[in-house]
Amino acid sequence: MKTEDSKNVTSHDWGKIIRRMEQLMRLKSFPVAFKLLTDKKELDKIPFMRRPDFKVTLCQMITLVRTFDWTVGVTADDFINFTCPSIIGLAEVPEINMDGTFRSIVWVRTKEEAKRYERSISRLPVGKYEALAMAPLVYNPFEPDIVLIYANPAQMMLLINALQFEDYEVMQFYCVGETSCSDAIARCYLSGKPSLTIPCYGERRYGHAQDEDLVMGIPAGMMEKALRGLEALYRRGVRYPISYAGAEKDLSDKFPMSYRGADKINAIRGKDNRLLLGVTGGIASGKTTVSNMLLELGAPIVDFDLIARKVVEPGQPALKDISEYFGKQVLNEDGTINRKALSDIIFHDIEKRKKLESFTHPRIHEEFVKQVNEIAEKDPNAIIQVAIPLLIELNMQYMFHKILVIYTSPEKQIERLSKRDGISPEEAANILKAQLPIDEKIGYADFVVYNDGPIEKTREQVEKLWNELKRIQQEKRQAKNQ
């Protein structure tokens, strides 16, 4: 094969995107950058380009990219016959295919069925493209049209979930049978949507696709969406490899609360006319400011930060468990918890962090339910705001009738945080990077209060929100009385 090298520029940091996707999905082969070129001379401008010096199939070229780490380019004349290039618009469909002869030799019973087969195959129109370039996308070779990912069924299910995380829609996938490149590549081009299929016999015979392999073509513009979805699912505990809960045992405690906790949810939401408003936001977004405004209007507060401190006070069972597990080193001389010492221990040790959460979270939840019910006993029509900084991260949305996110731009968050904590803007920015982006939190919100302007504007929004909450509660009361 001939090698050519030249300068190339891309508009995405594909290396960063793909490396993170490889980590989250644990892919065993490179995601393939796939680009059709209107001028075959463009092949010479792509770094490390290899051109075949023998006749090839499309699936061979894909394999050289995803497993051999090569950058390859082909024109119609490089293929063994015109069946492959006719799928991607580099050549006309051969007459032997169109009259039914080709498929009827092996794949279907009659020539008439073979003609129907050919008509079912998605193809790109001929005349627009002269060449095809493919390369491992991680190297930023060029801006691809689509990306081909090969993975096993469990990995693909995770990728589908990730792509559905934003702007959900049911995904429809196809399989024409032999010629799977039609479904993964041509259909992705034509529909502008991800296209999953099963690699065909030919791809397994000539392209070395493995028994467990599936292939998905993804429009390049959706790759960042896919990564955001993978990151979001990872934070919610949906990860690859998928751990087994145990088919032979009681799985009740393995399911998230939103699946198994109807009784507990009802215990929080109650059967009276209470309305629970979950209040969250990013760090330094002004959650306390907005909560105090709602309190003035009549919404009592249940504050998770205060509860978290309460359950580890001296004499509380949680503190006893913590000191017995972590040792006296996490206590101050007066017997109170030394938060810095404990934080230093769990910061880099996820197992110890989970152990700490096992001591505190059940007690926090118990105190939370107690406070909510005490408020509702005094006022069954209360609009109760529950302030939880990590409400979204902890997957607690299901407990509340409505979710309020306090929004402040990242720039304003950095400014406020650096001023509040006496740290540099760079340090503040790093703290923000470790948290769920505020723009992602908005996706869970029923209401958003924008708190990066004058305080008067914030108050106007809060008063409008209060009136809306009262209207919702009134409708709820009326529906219950009907």
Rosetta blueprint (number, residue, H / E / L):
1 M L
2 K E
3 T E
4 E E
5 D L
6 S L
7 K L
8 N L
9 V L
10 T L
11 S L
12 H L
13 D L
14 W H
15 G H
16 K H
17 I H
18 I H
19 R H
20 R H
21 M H
22 E H
23 Q H
24 L H
25 M H
26 R L
27 L L
28 K L
29 S L
30 F L
31 P L
32 V E
33 A E
34 F E
35 K E
36 L E
37 L E
38 T L
39 D L
40 K H
41 K H
42 E H
43 L H
44 D H
45 K H
46 I L
47 P L
48 F L
49 M E
50 R E
51 R E
52 P L
53 D L
54 F L
55 K L
56 V E
57 T L
58 L H
59 C H
60 Q H
61 M H
62 I H
63 T H
64 L H
65 V H
66 R H
67 T L
68 F L
69 D L
70 W L
71 T E
72 V E
73 G E
74 V E
75 T L
76 A H
77 D H
78 D H
79 F E
80 I L
81 N L
82 F L
83 T H
84 C H
85 P H
86 S H
87 I H
88 I L
89 G L
90 L L
91 A L
92 E L
93 V L
94 P L
95 E H
96 I H
97 N H
98 M H
99 D L
100 G L
101 T H
102 F H
103 R H
104 S H
105 I H
106 V H
107 W L
108 V L
109 R L
110 T L
111 K H
112 E H
113 E H
114 A H
115 K H
116 R H
117 Y H
118 E H
119 R H
120 S H
121 I L
122 S L
123 R L
124 L L
125 P L
126 V L
127 G L
128 K L
129 Y L
130 E L
131 A E
132 L E
133 A E
134 M E
135 A E
136 P E
137 L H
138 V H
139 Y H
140 N L
141 P L
142 F L
143 E L
144 P L
145 D L
146 I E
147 V E
148 L E
149 I E
150 Y E
151 A E
152 N L
153 P H
154 A H
155 Q H
156 M H
157 M H
158 L H
159 L H
160 I H
161 N H
162 A H
163 L H
164 Q H
165 F L
166 E L
167 D L
168 Y L
169 E L
170 V L
171 M L
172 Q L
173 F L
174 Y L
175 C L
176 V L
177 G L
178 E L
179 T L
180 S L
181 C H
182 S H
183 D H
184 A H
185 I H
186 A H
187 R H
188 C H
189 Y H
190 L H
191 S H
192 G L
193 K L
194 P L
195 S E
196 L E
197 T E
198 I L
199 P L
200 C L
201 Y H
202 G H
203 E H
204 R H
205 R H
206 Y H
207 G L
208 H L
209 A L
210 Q L
211 D L
212 E L
213 D L
214 L E
215 V E
216 M E
217 G E
218 I E
219 P E
220 A H
221 G H
222 M H
223 M H
224 E H
225 K H
226 A H
227 L H
228 R H
229 G H
230 L H
231 E H
232 A H
233 L H
234 Y H
235 R H
236 R L
237 G L
238 V L
239 R L
240 Y L
241 P L
242 I L
243 S L
244 Y L
245 A L
246 G L
247 A L
248 E L
249 K L
250 D L
251 L L
252 S H
253 D H
254 K H
255 F L
256 P L
257 M H
258 S H
259 Y H
260 R H
261 G L
262 A H
263 D H
264 K H
265 I H
266 N H
267 A H
268 I H
269 R H
270 G L
271 K L
272 D L
273 N L
274 R L
275 L E
276 L E
277 L E
278 G E
279 V E
280 T E
281 G E
282 G L
283 I L
284 A L
285 S L
286 G L
287 K H
288 T H
289 T H
290 V H
291 S H
292 N H
293 M H
294 L H
295 L H
296 E H
297 L H
298 G L
299 A L
300 P L
301 I E
302 V E
303 D E
304 F H
305 D H
306 L H
307 I H
308 A H
309 R H
310 K H
311 V L
312 V L
313 E L
314 P L
315 G L
316 Q L
317 P H
318 A H
319 L H
320 K H
321 D H
322 I H
323 S H
324 E H
325 Y H
326 F H
327 G L
328 K H
329 Q H
330 V H
331 L E
332 N L
333 E L
334 D L
335 G L
336 T L
337 I E
338 N L
339 R H
340 K H
341 A H
342 L H
343 S H
344 D H
345 I H
346 I H
347 F L
348 H L
349 D L
350 I H
351 E H
352 K H
353 R H
354 K H
355 K H
356 L H
357 E H
358 S H
359 F H
360 T H
361 H H
362 P H
363 R H
364 I H
365 H H
366 E H
367 E H
368 F H
369 V H
370 K H
371 Q H
372 V H
373 N H
374 E H
375 I H
376 A H
377 E H
378 K H
379 D L
380 P L
381 N L
382 A L
383 I E
384 I E
385 Q E
386 V E
387 A E
388 I L
389 P L
390 L L
391 L L
392 I L
393 E L
394 L L
395 N L
396 M L
397 Q H
398 Y H
399 M H
400 F L
401 H L
402 K E
403 I E
404 L E
405 V E
406 I E
407 Y E
408 T L
409 S L
410 P H
411 E H
412 K H
413 Q H
414 I H
415 E H
416 R H
417 L H
418 S H
419 K H
420 R H
421 D H
422 G L
423 I L
424 S L
425 P H
426 E H
427 E H
428 A H
429 A H
430 N H
431 I H
432 L H
433 K H
434 A L
435 Q L
436 L L
437 P L
438 I H
439 D H
440 E H
441 K H
442 I H
443 G L
444 Y L
445 A L
446 D L
447 F E
448 V E
449 V E
450 Y E
451 N L
452 D L
453 G L
454 P L
455 I H
456 E H
457 K H
458 T H
459 R H
460 E H
461 Q H
462 V H
463 E H
464 K H
465 L H
466 W H
467 N H
468 E H
469 L H
470 K H
471 R H
472 I H
473 Q H
474 Q H
475 E H
476 K H
477 R H
478 Q H
479 A H
480 K H
481 N H
482 Q L
